Amino acid sequence: MTSLPGEGEQGGSTAASRPVVCARCGTPADGPQPVTWTCSVESGVRRYFCESCSRENLRAIEGRLDSAWW
């Protein structure tokens, strides 16, 4: 499953309708869905992390810890 119920291509909100900003440092993305960024779903909320924040916290991400722990 790659999307939450109700977030299919036909309905729901998409990342293209909102600007993507790093949930950790606040860096804005250059495009609608940056390929090199990490996407995490925490408590049903989709959060994006820039390359720098993703690299700095790789072990926590792989350990599936919520971003509140890093």
Buried (B, 14 or more C-beta within 10 A) or exposed (E): EEEEEEBEEEEEEEBEEEEBBBBBEEBEBEEEEBEEBBBBEEEEEBBBBBEEBBEBBEEEBEEEEEBEEB
